[in-house]
Amino acid sequence: MAPSRGLFGRHRGEELTGTGDGFFVGFPTADGALDCALDIERTIEEVRVRVGVHYTEASRDHAGLSGRGVHEAARISALGSGGDIVVSSVTLERASKHYPTRETRTVGLKGLPGEMQVAYLAQAARS
C-alpha cells in the first residue's frame, strides 16, 4: 500500500477512484483534506507530488463520482507542480483552522466557464 493511502484513513478520507499514480479522495471536512495533504507532503519527501484540494458536492452512482465539482477538483490539482498543494478558496473558508498560504490568485479552469480563486499552501505550513 502506498504511504499516502494509509494517511487517507488516518484523516477519515475515503479513496473514491485511483488512476495509477493519482487518487481522488473524499473527506468529511475541509480540515481533514488539508491536514492529509500536508501529511502527504511531509511523508513522501523523496517524491515531490502535487496535491489539489477542493470543497464541493459530488454525486455518486454506479459509474463513480460526477458533477462540476469533480472536474473543478481535477483542474485545481493540475495547476500545481511537484511539491505544491493547491487549494480552492472555498476550501480554506470551510476549514475550522488557519492554513497559511504563499500565493493566492484567480484562475480560469480549463474547459470550465468562469474563474475561481485558489491559493498555494505556504512552505511554513509543511513543517
N, C-alpha and C positions, 0 to 999 in steps of 0.2 A: 504494500500500500504506500502511495506517495505521502511524504511528510505532511503536505497540505491537507490531505483527506482526513487525517486524524484531528487537525485543527478545526475542520468544519464542525464536527460533532462537539468538540470542546466549547464552541461558541453557539451551539444549538442550530447549526446550519444543516440544511438537507441538500445533498447533491442531486440536482434535478436532471442534468444532462452532462455528458462528457464528450469531448471532441478529440480524444487522443492526448494532446498536451494542454488542453484547456478544460475548464469546468464552469458550469452555470449552477450556482448555489443559492438557495433561498434561505433567508434568516427571518426570525420573527420580529427583530428590532434592528434599527439602523446601527445602534451601538455594537450589537453582535457582529454585524457585517464589517464595520470599520475596525473593531478590535481584531477580528480574524485576519483582515487584510494586513494589518500591522504585524501580527504574529507570523504570517507567511513571509513577509519581507525579512523579519529578524531570523527566522528559522532556516530559510533557504538562501543564505548569503552567497553561496558559491554559484548560484544561478540567478541572474537578475531577471525576475519576472515582472510583468506588468499586470496591474490589478485595476479593474473598474468597479465602482460601487454606485448603485442607483436604487433609490427607494421608489417602488412603483407597485401597482397592482398588475397581476397577470392572471390569465385564465389557464386552467389545466384541464386537458382532456386526454383521450387515448393516444394522441399523437405527441403529447408533451405540453410545453407552455406556449402561449400565444398572447398577442396584444402588442400595442405600440411600445409599452414599457420594456418588453423583452428586446425589441430592436434598439431602443434607446440605450439600454444597458450594454449591448454589444458594441455600439458605436462609441460609447464613453470609454470602454476598455481600449478600443483601437486608437484612441487619442494618446495613449501613453507609450513610453519606451521602457526598456528594461530598467527596473528599479522604481518606476512610477506607480503611485496609487492615485488614480483619477476618480474624483467623487463629484456627483451632481450636487448642486447647492441645496436641492430639496432633501437630500440625504443628510447633509450637515444640519439643516433646520430641524429634522426629525430626531436627531441624536440628543440624548439627555446630558451629555457632557461635551466639553470643548475639544476639538481636534485642530491643532494649529495647521495652517496652510502656508505654502510658499508662493503660490501664484493662483490668481483667480482670473478667469476670462470667460467671455461669451463666445460660444461656438455654434456653427451650424453642424448638424449631424448628417452625414452622407445618406442621401436617399430619403430624408425626412424633412418635412416643412418646418419652418421656424428656427428659432435659436434657443440655446439653453446655457445657463451659467454653470461652469464646472470649476473645481479647484484641485490643486495637486497638494497632497498632504506634505507637510514640512518634514525635512530630514530629522529635525529635533523630535518629532512625534515618534520616530522609529527607535529611539534609544531608550 
